[in-house]
């Protein structure tokens, strides 16, 4: 379909469904060409329905035009189930309402786009939850879970999604709106009753004609998801049409809503962590563990743990016993002590069997969360390992009976070795389901041929072990072609007939399950000629291309809670404004696909426009995507030898202009608060809805540093960054006094700059010059720690400096950099005691500190210093350096602030004694903007701990 015909289809949809949002441009369709699989299929349009009627309109228009339709939820499919060549229906954007929860009946009615965590949070108010819990629970939708019959970590207890479905509301390819339940099909619209009855009758005839293969080949093991679950329609199973449609991967009907069964949440639980020499030994113990009725038995190998520790620091994984493979075993019950005792008894029994290398009952809730996060991030962590190697899905979802797991794993590892492949193993060992990412070469013809040979052999192997190609992800494009290895021709024909009843034209998610696409067609991976860049991207083999390729689509950036990533997505809810959406569009730019204009592409510029450059993705993304750096590189090349936005000059060059302003700070501040404030702000591309911070005089900094100088031999260097020098010199004096009190007297270095503002606006040539000067002054051979009070500047020196300059001198300087939190954690004398501290603190951690100094965060320090209650506004403040000062970004900036920071400040009582702590100048400025009229002012950590500060009457 050409662009023109795509626009005609959009016009037709506008006629049939007024108000339906449809996107057809490359900037909109590019991100939807991918899910979390190996595949890329560029759609012609993306529609965002708000109701079942909108879905019917889309299907009607597409049927008229012969255009395929693919329904999509969170886009986290690892098998290629959520990409298609026609119209993609994004059900997550608007059809995401929880319609009803009945705590008595323990049911909920939800739209297909509801994210699992949203349902679980709502159900938790009634002591209930939804049983299946995939690791992608923060972003996967109920519709997607229904599509592939998802399971999750606690499937040992709760099984598959199909076991929790009471009814599905569906729209068929011809536009019939019906309800599928345990007794069959019924029409929603009485006018459709005859056609719906005819459809049901055809299905009944089909099942009656194929009883033998349906009875003998389906439903053999708990995790048999491959193909269609036609056994649900057998007479002895009551012709359960609802559960027969679960797992059909959107190929038979579009699910618009569902009634699901909820389960009670156990009052108590215990987690047992077990270590093993390898995953086969772990699998050998699974049958013994299952005798104890666990809720979860999860396994993983050492590569995932090593990657987590390398990426997020040694403290990111705590509580694991010694070993090279691990099992998590969760038990639950009504009494905490009884459950813990059962876990201890199981540990004794397993130790007696002699396979474990260690084990412990994990009592700490913090350790439990840490351990579960490692397991839940497994797919992403395994994608890009410590050594930089890449691994891919494709054979990531096979399952066998749990008792056969050890034998299967033993043979599977031998198969990998025979094909010279390496796999990273993890998965639901208690259910016999193994996830593995393999270092396939999908970029060359020879590699793809070798991959096909392996997958064919792997299919033969799992079938020989009585298993299934898919245990929860579905067949999709990855395994549909291999169904003939697992099922008889007669059953394959029954699958095709079943689809034909619902979708005679074959328009719904074509190429999946029935008439499958080749498993090596439409592969996304591509190698391009390396492009010259300013950043070195030292951890990526192909430089910028390899860095952008880090995104494999797991979609953790689409989560609405937990962590900090991705503030713009959380504010807008748009795929294009997620880290994943931007990365996918950058991939399109590099491959010359949907995006044709390379570095000049306006589609990419617009997608990056709302990126706050917070760097949170560098820490929160399991594969370490660093969109702030990618954006800086793109802006540098996009505006090369071109006129830039005015704010790039006004804010990007602030470190230099502020030096000039310091000579006339008083009259300049008066000018910026007078009648000329708004015209000057507009001239610089700066919003008029914020007050411009007052500039400090040169004398103010000199006096602060002179008064704080101790005269003792320096054991550190205080780097006085541009923001501290220009706007809050009192922080420099306070930092010097705190370090002195903590046994680390320092000398101050002013007049140098980290280059942050030039980096964030993509003026990298200037950033390099500024950084080179800074390195020349700091790399003096002394080796003293460099303490930086402003977290964003510390992060720039720590990470951007060596990656932009690429010199040994830059790396030496970066290795010496500490935030004040880090200095007080690592350099303070053991006997240091801070001055009296408040009982309650509201904390805003700077995003760059969160991302770059993962093991040295203010929250941990303040806890160690004895503050009893710390309410952290987890997430970005929304100002984010130049972002929130730019006129066009003010609204997004405030929306981001409204996610966490504004509610925390709103809870403060006027005149109360709560202290607000924010080390970042941007964060402090945003806090003043939000609550300054109530007398709220943010203190820097240095001001909080300053031994010379006035303690009585501290203001909040």
Secondary structure as GFF3:
##gff-version 3
##sequence-region A 1 956
A	DSSP	alpha_helix	3	16	.	.	.	ID=ss1
A	DSSP	beta_strand	21	23	.	.	.	ID=ss2
A	DSSP	alpha_helix	26	29	.	.	.	ID=ss3
A	DSSP	three_ten_helix	30	33	.	.	.	ID=ss4
A	DSSP	beta_strand	45	48	.	.	.	ID=ss5
A	DSSP	alpha_helix	52	65	.	.	.	ID=ss6
A	DSSP	beta_strand	69	72	.	.	.	ID=ss7
A	DSSP	beta_strand	87	90	.	.	.	ID=ss8
A	DSSP	beta_strand	98	102	.	.	.	ID=ss9
A	DSSP	beta_strand	107	111	.	.	.	ID=ss10
A	DSSP	alpha_helix	116	124	.	.	.	ID=ss11
A	DSSP	beta_strand	128	129	.	.	.	ID=ss12
A	DSSP	alpha_helix	142	148	.	.	.	ID=ss13
A	DSSP	alpha_helix	155	158	.	.	.	ID=ss14
A	DSSP	three_ten_helix	161	164	.	.	.	ID=ss15
A	DSSP	beta_strand	165	171	.	.	.	ID=ss16
A	DSSP	beta_strand	177	181	.	.	.	ID=ss17
A	DSSP	beta_strand	184	187	.	.	.	ID=ss18
A	DSSP	three_ten_helix	190	192	.	.	.	ID=ss19
A	DSSP	alpha_helix	193	209	.	.	.	ID=ss20
A	DSSP	alpha_helix	211	217	.	.	.	ID=ss21
A	DSSP	three_ten_helix	230	233	.	.	.	ID=ss22
A	DSSP	three_ten_helix	235	237	.	.	.	ID=ss23
A	DSSP	alpha_helix	241	245	.	.	.	ID=ss24
A	DSSP	beta_strand	254	261	.	.	.	ID=ss25
A	DSSP	beta_strand	263	264	.	.	.	ID=ss26
A	DSSP	beta_strand	268	276	.	.	.	ID=ss27
A	DSSP	alpha_helix	279	284	.	.	.	ID=ss28
A	DSSP	alpha_helix	286	290	.	.	.	ID=ss29
A	DSSP	beta_strand	296	301	.	.	.	ID=ss30
A	DSSP	alpha_helix	302	312	.	.	.	ID=ss31
A	DSSP	three_ten_helix	314	316	.	.	.	ID=ss32
A	DSSP	beta_strand	325	333	.	.	.	ID=ss33
A	DSSP	alpha_helix	336	353	.	.	.	ID=ss34
A	DSSP	beta_strand	356	362	.	.	.	ID=ss35
A	DSSP	alpha_helix	365	376	.	.	.	ID=ss36
A	DSSP	alpha_helix	378	381	.	.	.	ID=ss37
A	DSSP	three_ten_helix	402	404	.	.	.	ID=ss38
A	DSSP	alpha_helix	405	418	.	.	.	ID=ss39
A	DSSP	beta_strand	423	428	.	.	.	ID=ss40
A	DSSP	three_ten_helix	429	431	.	.	.	ID=ss41
A	DSSP	beta_strand	433	438	.	.	.	ID=ss42
A	DSSP	alpha_helix	445	464	.	.	.	ID=ss43
A	DSSP	alpha_helix	476	479	.	.	.	ID=ss44
A	DSSP	three_ten_helix	480	482	.	.	.	ID=ss45
A	DSSP	alpha_helix	483	486	.	.	.	ID=ss46
A	DSSP	alpha_helix	489	502	.	.	.	ID=ss47
A	DSSP	alpha_helix	544	548	.	.	.	ID=ss48
A	DSSP	three_ten_helix	556	558	.	.	.	ID=ss49
A	DSSP	alpha_helix	567	572	.	.	.	ID=ss50
A	DSSP	three_ten_helix	575	577	.	.	.	ID=ss51
A	DSSP	alpha_helix	579	591	.	.	.	ID=ss52
A	DSSP	three_ten_helix	598	600	.	.	.	ID=ss53
A	DSSP	alpha_helix	602	609	.	.	.	ID=ss54
A	DSSP	alpha_helix	616	620	.	.	.	ID=ss55
A	DSSP	alpha_helix	627	638	.	.	.	ID=ss56
A	DSSP	alpha_helix	646	650	.	.	.	ID=ss57
A	DSSP	alpha_helix	654	661	.	.	.	ID=ss58
A	DSSP	three_ten_helix	662	664	.	.	.	ID=ss59
A	DSSP	alpha_helix	665	672	.	.	.	ID=ss60
A	DSSP	alpha_helix	677	683	.	.	.	ID=ss61
A	DSSP	alpha_helix	698	708	.	.	.	ID=ss62
A	DSSP	beta_strand	716	719	.	.	.	ID=ss63
A	DSSP	alpha_helix	722	727	.	.	.	ID=ss64
A	DSSP	alpha_helix	729	741	.	.	.	ID=ss65
A	DSSP	beta_strand	746	749	.	.	.	ID=ss66
A	DSSP	alpha_helix	756	760	.	.	.	ID=ss67
A	DSSP	alpha_helix	764	778	.	.	.	ID=ss68
A	DSSP	beta_strand	785	788	.	.	.	ID=ss69
A	DSSP	alpha_helix	791	795	.	.	.	ID=ss70
A	DSSP	pi_helix	796	800	.	.	.	ID=ss71
A	DSSP	alpha_helix	801	805	.	.	.	ID=ss72
A	DSSP	alpha_helix	808	815	.	.	.	ID=ss73
A	DSSP	beta_strand	817	819	.	.	.	ID=ss74
A	DSSP	alpha_helix	820	826	.	.	.	ID=ss75
A	DSSP	beta_strand	840	844	.	.	.	ID=ss76
A	DSSP	alpha_helix	847	852	.	.	.	ID=ss77
A	DSSP	alpha_helix	858	864	.	.	.	ID=ss78
A	DSSP	beta_strand	869	872	.	.	.	ID=ss79
A	DSSP	three_ten_helix	883	885	.	.	.	ID=ss80
A	DSSP	three_ten_helix	887	889	.	.	.	ID=ss81
A	DSSP	alpha_helix	890	897	.	.	.	ID=ss82
A	DSSP	alpha_helix	901	906	.	.	.	ID=ss83
A	DSSP	beta_strand	915	918	.	.	.	ID=ss84
A	DSSP	alpha_helix	921	931	.	.	.	ID=ss85
A	DSSP	three_ten_helix	932	934	.	.	.	ID=ss86
A	DSSP	beta_strand	938	939	.	.	.	ID=ss87
A	DSSP	alpha_helix	941	945	.	.	.	ID=ss88
###
